[in-house]
Amino acid sequence: MTEKITLATLNGLGQPDFTRIIGPVFEHSPWIAESTWPQRPFADLESLHRALCTTVENSGAPEQLALIGAHPDLVGRAALAGTLTRESTGEQASAGLNALSPDEIALFQKQNAAYQDRFGFPFIICVRLNKKAAILAGFERRLKNSRAQEIKTALEEIFKIAKLRLQDLMAD
């Protein structure tokens, strides 16, 4: 995200501009920002993040699953084709996922497929807080979880991603 904004400016925005700026914090899910807008003004970054996460937590299972499903596979087709969002491209690069060997790409694709087959949605991990080895270990560990555990874990990881994206967006 290149556009920086102060909290005071953000609090003063109308719903369309607030949604345009905050919408990308959650992958392809501007409804979260749109639904959270009426709760302005936010006292600080933490209260904004908490309000956005509460919107997700209070939404129904279909909305939560749609949010999870809006995320790309790690080292998946979109990454290899260069069609990820700007945010996801930078995040995957920060974990070194843009510089993998063909064997490593094949391993990620195998793990993505196994995870998708087991749970019906993509594996989500906050890659900015992890590196390649930790991500691969995460696949192994989390493939043993129940679907309910993985939905909860995926949302927790999405909230971490959102917090980092908000921090990138906000001016000091």
Buried (B, 14 or more C-beta within 10 A) or exposed (E): BEEEBEBEEBBEBEEEBBBBBBBBBBBBBBBBBBBBBEBBEBEEBEEBBBBBBEBBEEBEEEBBBBBBBBBBBBBBEBBEEEEBBEBBBBBBBBBBBBEBEEEBBEBBBEBBEBBBEBBEBBBBBBBBBBEBEEBBEBBEEBBEBEEEEBBEBBBEBBBBBBBBBBEBBBEE
